[in-house]
Amino acid sequence: MHKFLRAIGFSQFDTRKKIQALVKACVLDSTEKYFTENGNDTMLAEYCKDFSPNFGIAVCGELSDNNNKFSYDYYYPYLKADKISTYEDINIERHASRESYAGVCDDIRLGVSLIFYLQNMIDYVRIKDLGRLPVRGTSLCLSALSVEGMIMMPINKNDRQKETIRKRTNNRYRLIQAAREGDEKAIENLTLDDMDTYSFISRRILSEDVFSIVDSYFMPYGAECDQYSVLGEITEFTKVKNELTGEQVYLININCNELYFDLCINEKDLYGEPEIGRRFKGYIWLQGFINFPE
C-alpha cells in the first residue's frame, strides 16, 4: 500500500488484493488518460481516476505496440492544486528506479531548494522528446498529502506587528535575492540577521513555548527528499467525501512563509478542528504540477 493512499480516503485498502482491484478499476474506468513516447520506442501511459473533483489515483505504465496491452508499473495518489505557488525556474530529475520524476525549485521565500514529486510526468517527457528543454516561463502549482497532522492556535498579533513582520520578510527576500547574485554586503547582512534571530530566540525560549515564537516553518523530514515537516497558517479549508469509500477528508490551503499550497488529509488523521487563521502542523509528501507555456 502506498503510504499516503489513506490521505485521500483509502485507509481500509491495506491488502495487496484490494490494491490490485483498485488499480484495475482506475485503469478501466479512468477519468483522464495521457500517452506519449519516451524516445526509446516505448509508449508511456498514465490513467487518472478522480474520486472527488480534487483528488484521485494515477496509474502509470507502458503500452505494447502490437496489441495496445497496458503493463502496469506503479501508482500514486494525487491532489489537484488550483492556485499557482511560484514562478521560479524548475529543474527536473528522473528517479533511478522507474519512469517518474522529481522537480527542484529554489524559492527565495524558503531559502532552501524545494523538491517535489512531479504530477504531470507525461507533459514533461513529451517536451523533452521534442528537444524543447530547458523551458522558461513556467509556473508551479504545489499540493501535498499528509497522514499525520494537528491544528494549533495562531500567535496573537496586532495590525502593527503584522505590518512590521511583513516589512522584515520582504527585506529578507530582497537580501536573499541579492546574495544569490553574489552581493557580499547582502550575504553579510543575512549572516548578522541570523545571529540576531538566534540570540532573540535563545532569550525567549527560556520562558516561552517554541510555537509561541515560531509562526511557521518548512523543513525536510525523514530520508526522502520530497517529504517535509511544516507549520503554516490555514487560509481556506473544506471537507469533502471520497466517492468510493465515503471517508471524509479535509482540503486545506496553507500559507507557509508566504508560500501557498493545498493539502489533503484524512479526517481520522487530523487532531483538532481547522479554522481560518489557525495553524496546521504536520508532515507532508509534496507534489507539483508544472504549467508549461504554450
Secondary structure, DSSP 8 states (H G I E B T S, - for coil): --TTGGGGT-TT--SHHHHHHHHHHHHHT-SEEEEEE-SSS-EEEEEEEESSSSEEEEEEEEE-TTT--EEEEEEEEEE---S--B-S-EEEEE-SSSS-EEEEEE-TTTSSEEEEEES-HHHHHHHHHTT--S--S-EEEEEEEEEEEEEE------HHHHHHHHHHHHHHHHHHHHHHTT-HHHHHHHHHHHHHHHHHHHHHTTTS-GGGT---EEEE-SSSTTEEEEEEEEEEEEEEE-TTT--EEEEEEEEETTEEEEEEEEGGGEES---TTSEEEEEEEEEEEEE---
